[in-house]
C-alpha cells in the first residue's frame, strides 16, 4: 500500500486531536444557501436531502488519499469532505457489495456470479420498491447476471436479490450519459477499468470527475436535494480493510476530514436515515455520517428503527 503523504498524515493527526474526530481544511464556516459558493459544497449550514447517489470504486483503499494520480479526488477532499477511517467488512468484493445494500454479507465469501447465490432477503432495493435505480457501466443487458467483458456482476448487487423480480430488469440498467438521477437512490457502478480494479488510479480518477461533474450540475443537486457518496469496496493492502468515503453535498463544510471509525454498514444506515427507511441488519447498530458532514436527519440517526 502506498503510504499517505505528509499532508494527509498531518491532517489526520490534527483531526484525531479534536472532539468527534472532525476537522476542516478550509477553516471557514459554510455559507448560507443564498451566498454564492466556489465549489459544490459549503453552500448551506445543513441539508434536507431526499435523494442519495453512490459511486463504488475497487480495491484501492487509502492509497487514494493525497495521491498525485488522483487529483480530482484530492480536489473533493479540499472542496467537500472525506471520512478517512471507513472500513470494508470482508474480502473479496462481493460480500462488501451485499453488506452495503442489505446490512449483511449473507454468508457469501466469494465473487461468484448470481447463478451461485440466490438471495431472497431484504435490501435497500426492496425497501424502496420503484424508487431506486442501478446505472451499471458496460453491462450488456438490463439486470445481466453473467459477467462479460469489462462488466462484473459481482459489482452489481441488485442482480443477486431474487426478491426484486421484474423490477431488476426495469431498474438495474446499463449506464448511459447523461446520468439519470430521478429516483430516491441511485447506485452508479463503473466498469472494471473505470472503478480502478483493472486500470490505473489516474484513469479511474478522470472517470470519477466526469461522473461527479454531471451529478453536481444536475437539477436535483442544484436544488439541494441530492447527496453523493463515493466509497471503495475493500482494501487488499491494509489489514484493517480501511477505505476512504468522500461526501459531496451542498451542506458539507468545505475541507471536512472525519477520522471517526465507520464501516460499510454506516453508509447503508446513513442512506436509510436520509430516505426515511428502517435500518437493515448490521446497519441498525452502525454510526452514521449525518452529523459530521452536516447532512441533517439527526432525529432518525438517534433512533435506529427495528428490523422489518
N, C-alpha and C positions, 0 to 999 in steps of 0.2 A: 504493500500500500504506500502511495506517495505521502510523505509527511506534510502536515499542514504548514503553510508559510508562516513566517514570524508574525505577520499582521494578523492572521486568523487566530494564532495561538494567543497573542496578546489580548485580542477581543474576548476570547473565551475565558481567560483568566480574570479579566475585568468584570465580565458578566457574572461569573460564578461568585464574585465577592458581593454582589448586590442581592438584596432580598428578592426572592422569587425567580432568580436566575434570568433576569431580563435587563437588557441594556439597549441603548440606541446609539448607533454610529453617527447619525445625523445631528444629535444633540439638540433637536428642536421639537416642540410640541406640534401635533398635527393641526393643520389649519381648519377653518370652518368649511362647510360644504360650499359656501359662496365664494371662497377665495381660490383663485387660480393656482394650480399646483404644477410643478415642473414635470413630475412623473405620475405613474398610475396610482401611487399610494400616498398616504398623508394628506388626503383631501378633506377628511372629516374626523370628528372625535370618536365616533362609534358607528357601527354599521347595523343595518337591518336587512339581512340577506334572505332571499327566497330561492336562490339558485346556487348550486355548487358544481364546480368542474374539477376533475383530477387529470393530471398527466403523470404516468408512471414510467420511470426510467429503469435501467437494468444494471445491477451488479457494481456500479462504480463507487457507490458509497461516499464516504467523506473525502475521497480524493478529488471530488468536485470543488471543495472549499479552497478559495484563493488559488485556483488553478489557472495558469495563463492560457490553457487550451479551452477554458470555459468563460470567456469574457462576458457573455450575456448573463449567465447565472451569477457571476460575481457582481454584475450590474444590479441584478434583482436583490442581492444581499444588501447593497448600498441603498437602493431606492425603495425597497419594500422590507421583507423580513425573512428570517430563516430560523428554524429550530435545528440546532446542531447536534442534539443528543437524542434523536429519534432512533428507533431500532426496528429492524425486521424481526420476525418471530420464528423463523425456521430457515432451512435450506432444503431443496433448491428453490426455484422460482415459484412454482405453482402453489405450494402451501401458503406463501405470503399473499398471493392474489386472493385466494379463498378467504384468508383471515381478514384482509382489507374490506371485503364486501359482505362478510357474513358473521364476523366475530369468532370464527373457528377455522382451523385448518382441516377439520372433518376427518382427521386421521390420515390424510394424504401426505406421503413422504417422497413423492417422485414428481416427474414432469410429464407423465403420460397424457395422451390425448383423451378427450371425453369418453371415448369408447370404453375406457377402463375405469372411469369414475362417473357414476350416475348419482348426483346429489339431489335428493328430494328434501331439502332443508330451507329454512328462511334465509333471505339475503336482502340487502338494500334494494335489489331489483324487485323482489316480490313485495316488499313493503310499499314501494312507490307505484306499483301497477303500471299504468301507461305513462307515468311521469319521469321516465328515465330513458337514456339512450347511451349506447356504446359506439364510439366512432373509431373503427379499427383499420389502421393503415395496411394496405396490401392484402387484405382479406378478399379472396376471390368472390365469394357469395355471402349474403347475409347469414349470420349465425353458423358460420362454417366450422364444423367440428373436427376438421382434419388439417394439420399443419402442412404448409406447402410454400416453397419459395422463401420469401422474407416474412411470411406470416407464421406466427407461432400461436397455436391455440392455447398453449399454457399461459400466455399473457392476456388472454381474453376470458375472464372468469365467467361471464354470463353463459357461455356455451356449456358449462358443466352442470347447471341447475335445471334438472328436468321439470321442476315445478313451474317454470316460466312458460312452457308450452309454446303456442304460436307467437306470443309476444316477443320471443327471442328473434324470430325471423323478421319481425317488423321493426324492432328497436335496437338490435345488435347488427350494425350495418357498416359497410366499407366507408372509410373516411374520405370525404371529398372537401374541396375548398370552394367557397368559404365554409368555415365550420358552422354546424347547426347547433345553436345553444338555446333552443326554445323550451327545453324541458327542465324540470327541477334539478335533476342530476345528470351530468354528462361525464362519462369516463372516456378519456382520449388515450388511445393505445397506439404509440408509434410502432413501425415495423422493427425488425431485429437489427437493422442498421441505425435507424434514427433514434432508437432507445439506448444506444451506446453498447449494446450487447456484442454485436459483430463488427461495428465500425468505431472510429475514434471518438473521443470526447469532443473534439472540435466539430466534427460532423453533426453529432447529436446536439451540441450547443447551438449551432446555426439553425437546426430544425426547431428546437425549443423557442428560439427567438421568433421564428415565423409564426408559430402557434400562439405564443403569448401576445405578440403584436396584434394578431387577429382578434384575440379574446378581449384585450383591453380597449380595442376600437369598436367592439360590438355594442349594440343598443342596451342589452342587459347590464353590461359592466358600466357603461357611461351613465346609466340610470341609478347606479348604486345598488343593484340587485344581486350581483354575482360575485362570489369569492372563488379564487383559483388556488389549488394546492398542487405543487409539483414535488413528488417524492421518488424514492428508489426502492425497488422490491427487496434487495438484500445486499450485503457487503461480504463477499467471499474473502476479503483480505483483512478482516477485522474480527477477532474472536468474539467481540461484543455485538457484532452484526449491526454496527452503528451506521445510520444513513442521515443525510440532511433532508429536511422538508421545508420547501420555500412556500411562503404565504403571500399572495398578491390580492389585495382588495383595497378599495378606497379608504377604509378606516385604519389600515395597518400603518402605524407610525414609521416613517422612513428610517431605515437602518436598524430595525429591531433584530437583535440576536438573542435567542432564548436558549439557555443551557439546561433547563429542567428536562428530566427524563420522560420520554414518551415511547409508545410502540405503535405499530400499525393499527391496533385497536383504538388508539387515541384519535386517529384520523377518522375512523368509522364513527366513533362516538361524537366527534365534533360535527361531522356531516349530518348525522341523525338529529343532533340537537338543533342545528340551524334549520333543518327541514321539518322539525316538529314530529319526529318519528321516535318510537320506542327503541331503546338500545338492544342490540342483539348480542348474545354470547358474552365473550370477554369484554366487549365494549361497555357493558354495564358497570364494570369496575375501573374503567380507564379514565385517566385525567384527560381533559380536552385542551385544545389550543385556543379556546374562545377568549379568555381574559387577557393573556399576554399579548395577543395580536389585535385586541380591541374589536372583536368580531360580534359582540353582543350575544344574546341568548343566554345570559348568565343564570336566569332563574331556572331554565331547563338543565343547565350544566350542573346546578347544585342538587337536582333531584333526579338521579338516574332512575329510569322508569322500569317496571317489571317486564320480564320476558313474555312475549306473546307468540 
